[in-house]
Amino acid sequence: MKELIIKPERGLCVETVARRRYWKAVDRYMVSGCEDRESEEEIEILLRFLEDENLPAYRSMIEDEIGRGRSAYLILSFSEDGGYRVRMGIDDRQT
């Protein structure tokens, strides 16, 4: 997995969207007999995100952009050193 996009949905913040996606990935992984590498990577990066102490700040940044009428989302990816990165993407088209 190269990148994982987390977009807020109507009435749901990025944290809730990430949490739901995490549990769907866990379900897929368990159904696969714990052999689905893609689901395993998705679980790992989502868990890091959900446990990140900066999660409230990420959520606030996204909500600020949405308040400005822009479509904002987070891009999660693994870094070269084994950690993970969080970047914000913005679609300047009005929502």
Legacy VTK file of the C-alpha trace (Angstrom):
# vtk DataFile Version 3.0
C-alpha trace
ASCII
DATASET POLYDATA
POINTS 95 float
0.000 0.000 0.000
1.436 3.336 -0.979
-1.077 5.799 0.460
-4.384 5.702 2.251
-6.855 8.575 1.803
-9.189 9.460 4.678
-11.995 11.812 3.642
-14.608 13.044 6.086
-18.123 12.050 5.133
-21.351 13.933 5.678
-21.769 14.125 9.460
-18.613 12.077 10.150
-15.182 13.417 11.091
-11.924 11.892 9.836
-11.484 10.016 13.117
-14.847 8.260 12.781
-14.204 7.475 9.118
-10.771 6.053 9.997
-12.196 3.994 12.867
-14.881 2.476 10.629
-12.344 1.759 7.913
-10.066 0.143 10.506
-12.776 -2.286 11.635
-13.707 -3.135 8.024
-10.042 -3.930 7.344
-9.896 -6.091 10.483
-12.974 -7.996 9.291
-11.429 -8.541 5.818
-8.174 -9.667 7.383
-9.883 -12.183 9.667
-12.036 -13.562 6.831
-8.879 -14.045 4.744
-7.418 -16.274 7.451
-4.951 -13.530 8.381
-3.272 -13.811 4.976
-4.337 -10.539 3.315
-1.175 -8.414 3.358
-2.945 -5.316 2.014
-5.538 -5.417 4.807
-2.758 -5.995 7.329
-0.938 -2.861 6.158
-4.178 -0.874 6.185
-4.841 -2.011 9.768
-1.325 -1.049 10.827
-1.395 2.465 9.402
-4.945 3.171 10.593
-4.077 1.982 14.097
-1.054 4.297 14.181
-3.267 7.156 13.053
-6.000 6.409 15.607
-3.421 6.216 18.420
-1.584 9.374 17.300
-1.568 12.101 19.952
-1.914 14.664 17.140
-5.253 13.247 15.975
-7.277 16.145 17.464
-5.065 18.609 15.554
-5.546 16.731 12.263
-9.287 16.676 12.833
-9.307 20.410 13.589
-7.287 21.249 10.451
-9.728 19.314 8.276
-12.756 20.920 9.930
-11.219 24.396 9.462
-10.778 23.786 5.729
-14.307 22.433 5.399
-15.516 25.575 7.190
-13.803 27.581 4.436
-15.817 25.673 1.858
-12.967 23.471 0.672
-12.908 19.706 0.428
-10.063 18.520 2.671
-8.770 15.035 3.373
-5.822 13.254 4.965
-3.220 11.158 3.185
-1.595 8.462 5.331
1.562 6.691 4.198
4.472 4.757 5.629
7.763 6.642 5.785
11.157 5.283 4.783
12.242 4.939 8.428
9.345 2.632 9.319
7.165 5.370 10.764
4.183 6.905 9.088
3.299 10.297 7.669
0.110 12.310 7.667
-0.425 14.978 5.031
-3.464 17.066 4.259
-4.858 17.350 0.763
-7.240 20.085 -0.327
-9.547 20.228 -3.292
-10.119 23.944 -3.872
-13.415 23.369 -5.634
-16.296 24.590 -3.517
-18.157 21.859 -1.658
LINES 1 96
95 0 1 2 3 4 5 6 7 8 9 10 11 12 13 14 15 16 17 18 19 20 21 22 23 24 25 26 27 28 29 30 31 32 33 34 35 36 37 38 39 40 41 42 43 44 45 46 47 48 49 50 51 52 53 54 55 56 57 58 59 60 61 62 63 64 65 66 67 68 69 70 71 72 73 74 75 76 77 78 79 80 81 82 83 84 85 86 87 88 89 90 91 92 93 94
